[in-house]
Amino acid sequence: MRVFVTGGAGFIGSHYVRTLLEGGYPGFAQARVTVLDKLTYAGNRANLPPDGPRLTFVQGDVCDRALLFDLLPGHDVVVHFAAESHVDRSLVDASDFVRTNVAGTQTLLDACVAAGVQRVVHISTDEVYGSIDTGSWTEDWPLLPNSPYAASKAASDLVARSYWRSHGLDLSITRCSNNYGPYQHTEKLIPLFVTNLLDGLPVGLYGDGSNVREWLHVDDHCRAVQLVVTRGRPGEIYNVGRGNERTNRQMTDLLLELCGADPALVRTVPDRKGHDLRYSLDDSKIREELGFTPAVPFEQGLADVVAWYRANPGWWRPLKETVPPLAAVRP
């Protein structure tokens, strides 16, 4: 079994690869893994073990057609994590998001078709649905993205679906809620707040902090992805949620407590343009069809993450140079 993982040096992709190499997914204990990652600011080679008999790392661009056509032959499974993912950056300049998320997906899928790849899973986000005041999104909800990032991911989902329909590619799509866990870049809400608070630095809370997000531990997300890899139906979309809805204000209070930080460090900053009020996924399909059950209790998972950042300043301090101390955050 040979597995090709794009964006495998990023937060979620690297967790999936590490678990795969550790034998954490039944039937894949001896799988050989090729990771393709451009190593932008969000990718970190240190998130992965060194190359070995079962891991080959290639620094490269998912938009590089010649490279993909060279690398993909012989691989059985492709898991496509690679994406530009930070909403605030997309509001400043959306060009990289369209290039990587849309054109990169199309280029990768062309190479998958040419190489005869047996199985593809495309990783997406709940943000493609827009914002929902009450209730939860099912997989057939209309796509109404409100940021350039979300729009680029919605477009990539449609490109992916078209390759299933037009080319018969055995492809499924997952859409997950907000992830948290170790090795997450410090531009994201939880690691940004945790690392600032541990250093006694202020944190910036958008508006009144009433925006609601649903939080999923990265280990649960990657287990769901693997279930879709092995048992998901071609052409289907699977929402992956956890049901842990919190306002940004509530999350801030939890992190203040876990970090033992002074509440006076919280600063109110102007709200983000087009800021979605609430995300909420109906994930009954993946639970009922594939038997997915999240395993990481939210409170314990969050405490463990804070402990990880507290114990690993050597990993995150260099990343802080790219994030202003009072930066607005992606909630």
Buried (B, 14 or more C-beta within 10 A) or exposed (E): BBBBBBBBBBBBBBBBBBBBBEEBBEEBEEBBBBBBBBBBEBBBEEBBBEEEEBBBBBEBBBBBBEBBBEBBEEBBBBBBBBBBBBBBBBBEEBEBBBBBBBBBBBBBBBBBBBBEBEBBBBBBBBBBBBBBEEEBBBBEBEBBBBBBBBBBBBBBBBBBBBBBEEEEBBBBBBBBBBBBBBBBBBBBBBBBBBBBBBBEBBBBBBBEBEBBBBBBBBBBBBBBBBBBBBEBEEBBBBBBBBBBBBBBBBBBBBBBEBBEBEEEBBEEBEEBEBBBEBBBBBBEBBBEBBEBEBEBEBEEBBBBBBEBBEEEEEBBEEBBEEBEEEBBBBB
